[in-house]
Amino acid sequence: MYIKEVAKRLNTTPRSIRFYEEKGLIFPEKDVENDYRSFTESDILRLSTILALREIGISISNIGKILQNPEMGMNDYLTIQRSALFEKWIEMKDMIETIDQMMDGTDVDTYSIEEIVMLSQHLKGIKNARKNWEDKWNFDEQAVDYDQNIKMHGYRFNVHEDYEKALSKVVTSISLQPGDISLDIGVGTGNLGAKFLSKSTKVIGVDQSEKMLLICNEKHPNMETRKGHFLALPLLDNQVNNVVSSYALHHLPDSEKVLAFKEMDRVLKDEGQICIVDLMFLNEQHRTKVIGDFHESGNTEAIEAIEDEFYADRSVLVDRLVDNGYHVETHQFNDILSMIYASKGVKK
């Protein structure tokens, strides 16, 4: 198909298509004799993805990073479009909620402009958090060796101590019915989510690392995977019966953990369940004691690992869930690993 036909089909212009080619985003073949561009169905799908991403405000340079592989397939392109659209949809919901709060403030006889400004700044902070989250640990690079690395022993500080015990505890804590939908956030290679596949439930695994999702698909072809992250889950409201996560939440700063819980609550059905196994301390006093013990023993490896990430204060997370109407139970595996189980609306 030639460029004018493609432009008409996608409701764009030949000039725009040439621009994306100049930027190295598309790679149509050229006829040797007349230099006409010839577009395959794969080219058209790639171009439609570019147009969709531009429509929601993603820059040319960022699109280039997203579409690094020119040999991507249909499912890859559709996954990217879905993820981007969900992020935009969630952002629009936040904006509408903020405007509603502003309007509520102006309904009364006296209102403070400072409060309106604070709401605006709060919205800006949420948008920046969702947009600017960065994988500084490079999980794409870790993906191939991830399963092997979590089995390693002998380190002075083994963050994966009690790993299998913790995952099994999550499975026995969640009450399931046939046909339930389970969401595993930060699914990685699928070690937790796969444990629910034998229970006649649908499992959706979400991760920001494409390489992790690729390996997860290879290991567990019956699991549905979607690209996304804690702050912008690629699901509609009230869609899943339970949310689980293991060894992932500690990659978010505490302020963003609040947004993560808001997202979990959004996608969870009434009377749904959340179960999280993660690296966390019981409270600030416990954090101080554990780190102090590492200092005394000279275990700098442990201290550096803790400071490199965002181990939570379990008591703060529990209070957050209780304040939002959840019944919460906890379990401690070791000094740095705990589980939080929360049921929405009813006690387990």
C-alpha positions in Angstrom: 0.0 0.0 0.0 1.3 3.4 -1.0 1.6 6.5 1.2 -1.6 8.3 0.1 -3.7 5.2 0.7 -2.2 4.7 4.1 -2.8 8.4 5.0 -6.4 8.1 4.0 -6.9 4.9 5.9 -5.4 6.3 9.1 -6.9 9.8 8.7 -3.6 11.5 8.6 -1.4 13.2 5.9 1.4 11.9 3.8 3.5 14.8 5.2 3.0 13.5 8.7 4.0 10.0 7.6 7.2 11.2 6.0 8.0 13.1 9.2 7.8 9.9 11.3 10.0 8.2 8.8 12.5 11.0 9.0 12.5 10.6 12.8 13.3 6.8 12.4 10.0 5.6 13.8 8.8 3.8 10.7 10.7 1.9 8.0 8.6 1.5 4.8 10.3 -0.2 1.9 11.0 2.0 -1.2 10.6 0.9 -4.8 14.0 0.9 -6.4 12.7 2.3 -9.7 10.4 5.1 -8.6 11.3 5.6 -4.9 7.7 5.1 -3.9 7.1 4.0 -0.3 5.4 0.7 0.1 3.7 -0.1 3.5 2.9 -3.5 4.9 0.2 -4.2 7.4 2.8 -4.3 10.1 4.0 -0.8 9.0 0.4 0.4 9.2 -0.1 -1.0 12.6 3.2 0.6 13.8 2.1 3.9 12.4 -1.3 3.7 14.0 0.4 3.1 17.3 2.6 6.2 16.8 -0.5 8.3 15.9 -2.3 7.0 19.0 0.6 7.9 21.3 1.0 11.3 19.7 -2.8 11.9 20.2 -2.3 11.6 24.0 0.7 13.8 24.1 3.7 11.5 24.1 6.8 13.1 22.6 8.5 11.9 19.5 11.7 11.0 21.5 9.7 9.0 24.0 7.8 7.2 21.2 11.2 6.2 19.8 12.2 4.7 23.1 8.8 2.8 23.4 9.1 1.4 19.9 12.8 0.5 20.0 12.3 -2.8 18.2 11.2 -2.3 14.5 10.1 -6.0 14.4 7.4 -5.7 17.0 4.2 -7.7 16.4 0.5 -6.8 16.5 0.1 -7.8 20.2 3.1 -5.7 21.1 1.6 -2.6 19.4 -1.9 -3.1 20.9 -0.4 -3.7 24.4 1.4 -0.4 24.1 -1.7 1.5 22.9 -3.8 0.0 25.7 -1.3 0.9 28.4 -0.9 4.4 27.2 -4.7 4.9 26.9 -5.2 3.6 30.4 -2.6 6.1 31.8 -4.4 8.9 30.0 -7.8 7.8 31.2 -6.6 7.6 34.8 -5.1 11.1 34.5 -8.4 12.4 33.1 -10.3 10.8 36.1 -7.9 12.5 38.5 -8.5 15.9 36.8 -12.3 15.5 36.9 -12.2 14.6 40.6 -10.0 17.6 41.4 -12.3 19.9 39.5 -15.3 18.5 41.4 -13.5 19.2 44.7 -12.7 22.7 43.5 -16.3 23.3 42.6 -17.5 22.0 46.0 -15.1 24.6 47.6 -16.6 27.4 45.6 -20.2 26.5 46.5 -19.9 27.9 50.0 -20.2 31.6 50.7 -16.5 31.8 51.8 -13.8 29.8 50.3 -10.0 29.9 50.3 -8.1 30.4 47.1 -5.2 28.7 48.9 -7.3 25.5 49.1 -7.9 25.7 45.3 -4.2 26.2 44.7 -3.4 23.2 47.0 -5.8 21.0 45.0 -4.2 22.1 41.8 -0.7 21.4 43.1 -1.9 18.0 44.4 -3.1 17.0 41.0 0.2 18.2 39.4 2.1 16.0 41.9 0.0 12.9 41.0 0.5 13.5 37.3 4.3 13.9 37.8 4.5 10.7 39.9 2.7 8.6 37.3 4.7 10.1 34.4 8.2 10.2 36.0 8.5 6.8 37.7 11.8 5.3 36.6 13.1 1.8 36.8 16.5 2.6 38.1 17.1 -1.1 38.9 16.8 -2.1 35.2 14.5 -5.1 35.5 14.7 -5.8 31.8 18.4 -6.6 32.3 17.6 -8.8 35.4 14.8 -10.7 33.7 16.8 -13.6 32.2 18.6 -14.5 35.4 15.9 -13.5 37.9 14.6 -16.9 38.8 18.1 -18.2 39.4 19.2 -15.2 41.4 16.3 -15.4 43.9 17.5 -19.0 44.8 21.0 -17.9 45.7 22.2 -18.3 49.3 25.3 -17.3 51.2 25.0 -13.6 51.0 25.3 -11.7 54.3 22.0 -10.1 53.4 19.5 -12.3 51.6 16.4 -10.3 50.7 14.8 -13.5 49.4 15.0 -15.4 52.6 11.6 -17.1 53.2 10.6 -16.4 49.5 8.7 -19.6 48.8 7.1 -19.6 52.3 5.9 -16.1 51.8 4.4 -16.8 48.3 2.6 -19.9 49.7 1.2 -17.8 52.6 -0.3 -15.4 50.1 -2.1 -18.3 48.2 -3.5 -19.8 51.4 -4.6 -16.3 52.7 -6.7 -15.4 49.6 -10.2 -16.9 49.5 -11.1 -17.8 45.9 -14.2 -18.8 43.9 -14.1 -20.5 40.5 -14.1 -17.8 37.8 -12.5 -15.1 40.0 -10.1 -12.7 38.5 -6.7 -12.3 40.2 -4.3 -9.4 39.5 -0.6 -9.8 40.3 1.1 -6.4 40.2 4.9 -6.5 39.5 4.3 -10.0 38.3 7.9 -10.4 37.1 8.4 -13.9 35.8 5.1 -15.1 37.2 6.2 -17.0 40.4 3.3 -15.7 42.5 0.5 -15.3 39.9 1.0 -18.8 38.5 0.1 -20.3 41.8 -3.5 -19.2 41.2 -3.8 -20.7 37.8 -4.7 -24.1 39.2 -7.6 -22.7 41.2 -9.9 -22.1 38.2 -9.3 -18.4 38.2 -8.2 -16.0 35.6 -4.8 -14.4 36.3 -3.7 -11.0 35.0 -0.1 -10.2 35.5 1.0 -6.5 35.3 4.6 -5.4 35.0 6.5 -2.4 33.6 9.3 -4.6 32.3 8.7 -6.0 28.8 11.4 -8.6 29.3 9.9 -9.9 32.5 6.5 -10.1 30.8 8.1 -12.0 27.9 9.6 -14.6 30.2 6.4 -14.8 32.2 4.5 -15.6 29.0 7.0 -18.3 28.1 6.7 -19.9 31.5 3.0 -19.5 31.9 1.1 -19.1 28.6 -2.3 -19.4 30.4 -1.6 -16.1 32.3 -2.7 -12.9 30.7 0.0 -10.2 30.9 -0.3 -6.5 30.5 2.3 -3.7 30.6 1.7 -1.2 33.4 2.7 -0.3 36.9 1.4 0.4 40.4 0.4 4.0 39.6 -1.5 3.3 36.4 -3.0 -0.2 36.3 -4.2 -1.2 32.8 -7.7 -2.3 34.0 -11.1 -0.7 34.3 -12.8 0.1 37.7 -14.0 -2.8 39.9 -12.7 -5.5 37.6 -10.8 -8.0 39.8 -11.6 -10.1 42.9 -8.2 -9.9 44.4 -4.9 -8.1 44.1 -1.6 -9.7 45.0 2.0 -8.5 44.8 5.3 -9.8 45.9 8.7 -8.0 46.3 7.6 -5.1 44.2 6.0 -2.3 46.4 9.3 -1.4 47.9 10.4 0.1 44.6 8.0 3.0 45.2 8.7 6.0 47.6 6.2 6.2 50.5 4.3 9.1 48.9 3.7 6.9 45.8 2.6 3.9 47.8 -0.5 5.9 48.7 -1.3 6.3 45.0 -0.6 2.6 44.5 -3.2 1.6 47.2 -5.7 4.0 45.6 -5.2 2.2 42.2 -5.6 -1.2 43.9 -8.8 0.0 45.5 -10.1 1.3 42.1 -9.7 -1.9 40.2 -11.0 -4.1 43.1 -14.6 -5.4 43.2 -16.8 -5.0 46.3 -15.7 -7.4 49.0 -12.3 -7.9 47.2 -9.0 -8.8 48.8 -5.5 -7.4 48.7 -2.5 -9.5 49.8 1.0 -8.0 49.6 4.3 -9.7 50.5 7.1 -7.2 50.6 10.2 -5.9 52.2 9.1 -3.7 55.1 9.7 -2.8 58.8 7.0 -3.1 61.4 7.3 0.6 62.3 10.0 3.2 62.7 11.3 1.8 65.9 11.8 -1.5 64.3 13.6 0.1 61.3 15.9 1.9 63.7 16.7 -1.4 65.6 17.3 -3.5 62.6 19.5 -1.0 60.8 21.4 -0.4 64.1 22.0 -4.2 64.5 23.5 -4.2 60.9 25.7 -1.3 61.8 27.0 -3.1 64.9 27.7 -6.3 63.0 29.4 -4.3 60.2 27.0 -5.6 57.6 27.3 -2.7 55.1 25.8 -4.9 52.3 22.5 -4.9 54.2 22.5 -1.2 54.9 23.3 -0.3 51.3 20.6 -2.6 50.0 18.0 -1.0 52.3 19.0 2.5 51.5 18.9 1.7 47.7 15.1 1.0 47.9 12.0 2.1 49.8 11.2 -0.5 52.5 7.8 0.5 53.9 6.6 1.2 57.5 4.0 -1.6 57.8 2.1 0.2 60.5 1.5 3.2 58.1 0.2 0.9 55.3 -2.1 -0.9 57.7 -3.5 2.4 59.0 -4.0 3.5 55.4 -6.1 0.4 54.6 -8.1 0.5 57.8 -8.9 4.2 57.2 -10.4 3.2 53.8 -12.6 0.5 55.3 -10.5 -2.6 55.0 -10.2 -5.4 57.6 -6.5 -6.0 57.9 -4.3 -8.9 59.1 -0.5 -9.1 59.1 2.1 -11.8 59.2 5.9 -11.4 59.8 8.3 -13.9 58.2 11.6 -12.3 59.3 13.0 -8.8 60.2 12.5 -7.4 56.7 9.7 -9.4 55.2 6.0 -9.1 56.0 2.6 -9.8 54.6 -0.4 -7.6 54.7 -3.8 -9.2 54.0 -6.8 -6.8 53.6 -10.4 -7.6 52.8 -12.7 -5.0 51.5 -16.1 -4.5 53.1 -16.3 -7.8 55.1 -14.1 -9.7 57.4 -12.4 -12.9 56.0 
